[in-house]
Structure formats: C-alpha cells, structure tokens
Amino acid sequence: MHELSLAGGILRIVEQTAEHEHFARLLRLRLEAGSLSGVDVRALSFALESMAPATVLEGAVIEIEEPLGRAWCMGCQQQIDVRARGDACPSCGSSQWIACGGTELRVVDMEVADA
C-alpha cells in the first residue's frame, strides 16, 4: 500500500510548513489526487486519519478532491477528459491516448490557527 508512504510524505510537508510558518494547529488540509495519479483516495484518507493522533493533523478536516484526467487522443487528435487509465476516448472510441493532466497528488492549501 503506497498510500501509507504518501500519507507520511504529506505529514512531513505539513509539519515542515508548521515549523516554517509558525502555526500551532491545522484546521483544514485540502489535497488533490488526479484520477490518473494511481492514488487510492480512500486508502490515502484512511492512512492520513491513522497517522493524525498526536501530530499536527489531529483534529483537522482533510478533503481530497479527484479532478478528471486530461489526455491527448491519438485517434482524433484532441484533448479529452478521462476518469481512468484504459478508458476509451469519448469522441472517437480510441483507447490510444497520452495522459497530460490529472496525474498529480498535491497539497492545494491549508487552513491554520495560531493557537
């Protein structure tokens, strides 16, 4: 389960930010895991919740958005939205496309408190 190591990396980012920006509590953490990122959002959410006690994540609301992937269809030569690898192009039915977006896992923003 690589989501556990991803959650650990996210926790490190939040802790480093807390140290650098001098905030005491994280109220809300908003993440984005594109539909082509290969991240199981439920597993990532579970891993983050499991790590939260006694960390800066404790008590924070964690939101994970899942934007559609973007791809270049080699069949019809246009950009398309896709939900998962292996999906066919909605325009021409081709399954030959190259991902060009929605492959990222990123911290979008954090809502914090001083005390």
N, C-alpha and C positions, 0 to 999 in steps of 0.2 A: 504494500500500500504506500505509494509515493506521496499521497496526500498528507501523511503524517510528517514527512520531511518538509513538504511545502508549508505546512502549518508552523513548523519550527522556524523556518525562514521568515515567515510573516511576523511571528512573535519577535524575532530578533530585530526586524525593521521597526516595529512599534516601540520596542524597548530603547533602541538607539535614538529614535525620534524623541521619545520622552526625555531621555538624558540631554539631548542637544537643545530641545525647545523648552525644557524645564516645566513640564506639566505633570500633575500628580495622578490624574485619572483619565482613562479613556472612556468616553461615553458611547461613542458610536464609531464603528470601523466599517467602511464601505469598500468592498472588493469587486473586481470584475474578472470573471473567468469565461473567456470566449468559448463558444460552442465547439470550436475546433482545437481547443487547448489540450484536450486529453485529461482534463481535471474532472474527477467525480465530485460534483459540488456538495452532495450530501455527505460524502466521506470527509471532505475538507471541513465542512461545517462541524461535523462530529469531532474531528481532530482538534479544531480550534476550541470548541467547548470543553473538551477533555483537558486541554492544556491551561485553560483560563484560571483555575483556582490558584491564588497566591501569586498571580502575575498582573501586569498592567491590563490584561484582557478581562480580568474578573469583573463581572457586572456590566460589561459593555454589550451593546446591541451590535451584532455582526450581520451585515447584509451582504449577500453575494449576488451580483447581477450576472446574467448569462446572455450577453449580446450574440446575435446571429453571426455566423462566419461569413466572410466575403471571399469570393473566389473568381478567378478568370476562367471562363469556359472556353476550352479549345475547340469545341464543336461550333458554337455560334459566335465566338469572338466578342463576348461581352461580360461585364461583371455581374455576378449573381449572388443572392443570399442563400446560404446553406445551413442546415441545422446540424449535420453530422457528416463525417467522412463517409464516402460511399453513396451519398445522396445523388440523385440524378439532377441535371440542370432543369429547372422549371420551364425554361423556354424551349429547349431542343431535345431534352431527354438524355443527353450525353452524360456519362459519368467520368469523363476526362476533363478535369479541371485542376487548377493550381490554387491553393489557399493563399490569400493575400491580406487576410484580416480575421480577427476572431480567434487567433492562436495564442493570445497573451493571457497571463494571470498577472494582475497588477493591483496595487493599493490605489484606490481612487482618491479617498480622503478620510480624514479622522476628525471627529468632534471631541474636544478635550475639555477638561476642567482643571483649574489650579489647585483646588483643594479636594 
